[in-house]
């Protein structure tokens, strides 16, 4: 029998409930990180399989979310360590089948062109809503590094999107 987990609302749920609650967020993170929808789906699936194997005791819904993010990011990083993956995947290619709306396309494409270290902090800060201290804990890096990466990413995005949203 599957071990129950606690949802954001405080209700008990199983792994399928966790997938329903966090799956889209994790898929967006992986799609931005890896630049490939199928690899992103694999990374999210691996994260949930790891959750099933380990069956961790989550202290709170925030702990469950942070744990899943950390495992998913680690899976994405291991993707880049594989020489076979680097040779066979064009990471610069556009990813047409994305979980993003058409209005988000220009921004997503600009974020996707950022170096991966900037993509992950942008995603965690703006999409997931984590504070810089929480991002530092998730990514296991100093908070000042997160702040520097956010500032550099914003500067690069501003340059990349210059003129794109002037009429908004």
ROFIBA-750695 format. One record per residue (C-alpha): residue number from 1; y, z negated, x; residue in three letters. Coordinates in Angstrom, 3 decimals. Layout:
+-----+----------+----------+----------+-----+
:   k :       c2 :       c3 :       c1 :   r :
+-----+----------+----------+----------+-----+
: NUM :        Y :        Z :        X : ALA :
...
+-----+----------+----------+----------+-----+
***
This chain:
+-----+----------+----------+----------+-----+
:   k :       c2 :       c3 :       c1 :   r :
+-----+----------+----------+----------+-----+
:   1 :    0.000 :    0.000 :    0.000 : UNK :
:   2 :    3.462 :    0.900 :    1.258 : UNK :
:   3 :    5.753 :   -1.891 :    2.313 : UNK :
:   4 :    8.847 :   -2.081 :    0.065 : UNK :
:   5 :   12.363 :   -1.784 :    1.475 : UNK :
:   6 :   15.740 :   -2.943 :    0.122 : UNK :
:   7 :   18.169 :   -0.286 :   -1.195 : UNK :
:   8 :   21.966 :   -0.249 :   -0.945 : UNK :
:   9 :   22.039 :   -1.753 :   -4.450 : UNK :
:  10 :   19.724 :   -4.569 :   -3.432 : UNK :
:  11 :   16.732 :   -3.197 :   -5.315 : UNK :
:  12 :   13.283 :   -2.872 :   -3.796 : UNK :
:  13 :   12.134 :    0.648 :   -2.930 : UNK :
:  14 :    9.417 :    2.386 :   -0.972 : UNK :
:  15 :    9.715 :    4.984 :    1.761 : UNK :
:  16 :   10.382 :    7.681 :   -0.840 : UNK :
:  17 :   13.364 :    5.657 :   -2.037 : UNK :
:  18 :   14.691 :    5.414 :    1.516 : UNK :
:  19 :   14.260 :    9.163 :    1.916 : UNK :
:  20 :   16.144 :    9.804 :   -1.322 : UNK :
:  21 :   18.941 :    7.434 :   -0.341 : UNK :
:  22 :   19.392 :    8.472 :    3.309 : UNK :
:  23 :   17.702 :   11.866 :    3.670 : UNK :
:  24 :   20.780 :   14.033 :    3.027 : UNK :
:  25 :   22.942 :   12.053 :    5.455 : UNK :
:  26 :   20.329 :   12.253 :    8.179 : UNK :
:  27 :   19.819 :   15.973 :    7.567 : UNK :
:  28 :   23.555 :   16.589 :    7.960 : UNK :
:  29 :   23.601 :   14.609 :   11.198 : UNK :
:  30 :   20.640 :   16.508 :   12.636 : UNK :
:  31 :   21.988 :   19.883 :   11.520 : UNK :
:  32 :   25.258 :   19.186 :   13.311 : UNK :
:  33 :   23.503 :   17.756 :   16.332 : UNK :
:  34 :   20.839 :   20.440 :   16.753 : UNK :
:  35 :   22.496 :   23.470 :   15.150 : UNK :
:  36 :   19.215 :   24.540 :   13.568 : UNK :
:  37 :   18.172 :   23.646 :   10.017 : UNK :
:  38 :   14.402 :   23.729 :   10.579 : UNK :
:  39 :   14.631 :   21.557 :   13.703 : UNK :
:  40 :   16.913 :   19.189 :   11.762 : UNK :
:  41 :   14.337 :   18.884 :    8.994 : UNK :
:  42 :   11.649 :   18.144 :   11.587 : UNK :
:  43 :   13.788 :   15.434 :   13.184 : UNK :
:  44 :   14.436 :   13.750 :    9.829 : UNK :
:  45 :   10.749 :   13.935 :    8.963 : UNK :
:  46 :    9.872 :   12.374 :   12.331 : UNK :
:  47 :   12.332 :    9.537 :   11.698 : UNK :
:  48 :   10.737 :    8.717 :    8.364 : UNK :
:  49 :    7.239 :    8.963 :    9.831 : UNK :
:  50 :    8.341 :    6.479 :   12.499 : UNK :
:  51 :    9.590 :    4.198 :    9.727 : UNK :
:  52 :    6.236 :    4.461 :    7.998 : UNK :
:  53 :    4.371 :    3.698 :   11.242 : UNK :
:  54 :    6.540 :    0.765 :   12.314 : UNK :
:  55 :    7.291 :   -0.650 :    8.837 : UNK :
:  56 :   10.234 :   -2.678 :   10.195 : UNK :
:  57 :   11.654 :   -5.692 :    8.379 : UNK :
:  58 :   15.191 :   -4.674 :    7.519 : UNK :
:  59 :   17.637 :   -7.544 :    7.215 : UNK :
:  60 :   19.932 :   -5.582 :    4.911 : UNK :
:  61 :   20.550 :   -2.075 :    3.580 : UNK :
:  62 :   23.037 :   -1.542 :    6.425 : UNK :
:  63 :   20.323 :   -2.471 :    8.934 : UNK :
:  64 :   17.931 :    0.058 :    7.363 : UNK :
:  65 :   20.555 :    2.800 :    7.531 : UNK :
:  66 :   21.487 :    2.003 :   11.145 : UNK :
:  67 :   17.810 :    1.875 :   12.153 : UNK :
:  68 :   17.143 :    5.278 :   10.584 : UNK :
:  69 :   20.250 :    6.747 :   12.246 : UNK :
:  70 :   19.221 :    5.420 :   15.657 : UNK :
:  71 :   15.671 :    6.784 :   15.343 : UNK :
:  72 :   16.954 :   10.141 :   14.109 : UNK :
:  73 :   19.486 :   10.455 :   16.945 : UNK :
:  74 :   16.763 :    9.603 :   19.459 : UNK :
:  75 :   14.581 :   12.339 :   17.986 : UNK :
:  76 :   17.448 :   14.828 :   18.332 : UNK :
:  77 :   17.973 :   13.782 :   21.954 : UNK :
:  78 :   14.290 :   14.243 :   22.734 : UNK :
:  79 :   14.576 :   17.763 :   21.351 : UNK :
:  80 :   17.070 :   18.616 :   24.095 : UNK :
:  81 :   14.840 :   17.105 :   26.787 : UNK :
:  82 :   12.043 :   19.534 :   26.007 : UNK :
:  83 :   12.255 :   22.579 :   28.291 : UNK :
:  84 :   10.289 :   24.632 :   25.774 : UNK :
:  85 :   12.790 :   23.837 :   23.022 : UNK :
:  86 :   15.773 :   24.741 :   25.209 : UNK :
:  87 :   14.236 :   28.134 :   26.005 : UNK :
:  88 :   13.137 :   29.069 :   22.483 : UNK :
:  89 :   16.060 :   27.903 :   20.368 : UNK :
:  90 :   19.474 :   29.515 :   20.246 : UNK :
:  91 :   21.528 :   26.407 :   19.600 : UNK :
:  92 :   24.758 :   28.376 :   19.342 : UNK :
:  93 :   23.487 :   30.404 :   16.373 : UNK :
:  94 :   24.995 :   29.816 :   12.964 : UNK :
:  95 :   22.840 :   27.994 :   10.480 : UNK :
:  96 :   23.190 :   29.770 :    7.113 : UNK :
:  97 :   21.010 :   27.440 :    5.025 : UNK :
:  98 :   23.014 :   24.229 :    5.376 : UNK :
:  99 :   23.494 :   21.205 :    3.133 : UNK :
: 100 :   27.290 :   21.767 :    3.284 : UNK :
: 101 :   29.516 :   23.206 :    0.571 : UNK :
: 102 :   31.390 :   26.481 :    1.144 : UNK :
: 103 :   34.679 :   24.540 :    1.438 : UNK :
: 104 :   33.286 :   22.609 :    4.395 : UNK :
: 105 :   32.058 :   25.687 :    6.265 : UNK :
: 106 :   35.041 :   26.197 :    8.621 : UNK :
: 107 :   35.114 :   22.541 :    9.600 : UNK :
: 108 :   31.323 :   22.384 :   10.019 : UNK :
: 109 :   31.372 :   25.472 :   12.220 : UNK :
: 110 :   34.167 :   23.980 :   14.344 : UNK :
: 111 :   32.276 :   20.684 :   14.649 : UNK :
: 112 :   29.093 :   22.591 :   15.517 : UNK :
: 113 :   30.887 :   24.265 :   18.421 : UNK :
: 114 :   31.777 :   20.867 :   19.905 : UNK :
: 115 :   29.614 :   19.461 :   22.686 : UNK :
: 116 :   26.811 :   17.357 :   21.188 : UNK :
: 117 :   28.273 :   14.058 :   22.451 : UNK :
: 118 :   31.369 :   14.724 :   20.331 : UNK :
: 119 :   29.435 :   15.984 :   17.303 : UNK :
: 120 :   27.522 :   12.744 :   16.913 : UNK :
: 121 :   30.582 :   10.456 :   17.041 : UNK :
: 122 :   32.519 :   12.710 :   14.635 : UNK :
: 123 :   29.621 :   12.647 :   12.197 : UNK :
: 124 :   29.065 :    8.903 :   12.377 : UNK :
: 125 :   32.767 :    8.116 :   12.083 : UNK :
: 126 :   33.916 :   10.596 :    9.437 : UNK :
: 127 :   30.799 :   11.376 :    7.421 : UNK :
: 128 :   28.876 :    8.116 :    7.616 : UNK :
: 129 :   31.985 :    5.921 :    7.723 : UNK :
: 130 :   30.905 :    3.701 :   10.603 : UNK :
: 131 :   33.498 :    1.771 :   12.617 : UNK :
: 132 :   33.734 :    2.498 :   16.328 : UNK :
: 133 :   32.015 :   -0.783 :   17.200 : UNK :
: 134 :   29.083 :    0.095 :   14.941 : UNK :
: 135 :   28.875 :    3.589 :   16.441 : UNK :
: 136 :   28.818 :    2.050 :   19.914 : UNK :
: 137 :   25.876 :   -0.140 :   18.888 : UNK :
: 138 :   23.993 :    2.757 :   17.266 : UNK :
: 139 :   24.502 :    5.080 :   20.235 : UNK :
: 140 :   24.090 :    2.283 :   22.774 : UNK :
: 141 :   27.344 :    2.969 :   24.600 : UNK :
: 142 :   30.591 :    1.066 :   25.182 : UNK :
: 143 :   33.115 :    1.067 :   22.343 : UNK :
: 144 :   35.807 :    2.524 :   24.613 : UNK :
: 145 :   33.537 :    5.499 :   25.295 : UNK :
: 146 :   33.238 :    6.073 :   21.540 : UNK :
: 147 :   37.024 :    5.867 :   21.184 : UNK :
: 148 :   37.518 :    8.354 :   24.038 : UNK :
: 149 :   34.964 :   10.759 :   22.601 : UNK :
: 150 :   36.583 :   10.570 :   19.158 : UNK :
: 151 :   40.019 :   11.290 :   20.628 : UNK :
: 152 :   38.729 :   14.239 :   22.654 : UNK :
: 153 :   36.773 :   15.607 :   19.691 : UNK :
: 154 :   39.826 :   15.384 :   17.424 : UNK :
: 155 :   41.905 :   17.245 :   20.007 : UNK :
: 156 :   39.281 :   19.987 :   20.316 : UNK :
: 157 :   38.977 :   20.264 :   16.514 : UNK :
: 158 :   42.741 :   20.444 :   16.099 : UNK :
: 159 :   42.848 :   23.346 :   18.539 : UNK :
: 160 :   39.842 :   25.065 :   16.957 : UNK :
: 161 :   41.159 :   24.725 :   13.395 : UNK :
: 162 :   44.797 :   25.510 :   14.168 : UNK :
: 163 :   46.032 :   27.838 :   11.440 : UNK :
: 164 :   42.835 :   27.453 :    9.393 : UNK :
: 165 :   44.295 :   24.898 :    6.979 : UNK :
: 166 :   48.057 :   25.481 :    7.286 : UNK :
: 167 :   48.325 :   26.438 :    3.609 : UNK :
: 168 :   46.530 :   23.286 :    2.394 : UNK :
+-----+----------+----------+----------+-----+
***
